[in-house]
Amino acid sequence: MIALHVDDNDHVKAGDVLLEIDPADYQAKVDQAAAAVAAAEECGRTGKGRGVARRSRRGRGAGGGAGGGNRSETPRLRPPPVLG
């Protein structure tokens, strides 16, 4: 957090800026997600990483786990709203 624009028990209304978040934290998450996407795309092109997915499914036991598989998705990050 960079700045806090309210104090305890201050009256605020819709649209008031309460605080400012450090954009470096947000940018680090965006960069991390972009790197994860690039790595996943590279694995898809080279065929590497497929054996890991097969082995992890086998390790769940005879039932195969609830939900029919482990389909994780890269989180989609949205930029913070422009205030001001």
Sequence and secondary structure as in RCSB ss.txt:
>XXXX:A:sequence
MIALHVDDNDHVKAGDVLLEIDPADYQAKVDQAAAAVAAAEECGRTGKGRGVARRSRRGRGAGGGAGGGNRSETP
RLRPPPVLG
>XXXX:A:secstr
  EE   TT    TT   EE  HHHHHHHHHHHHHHHHHHHHHHHH TTHHHHHHHHHTT TT  GGGS      
         
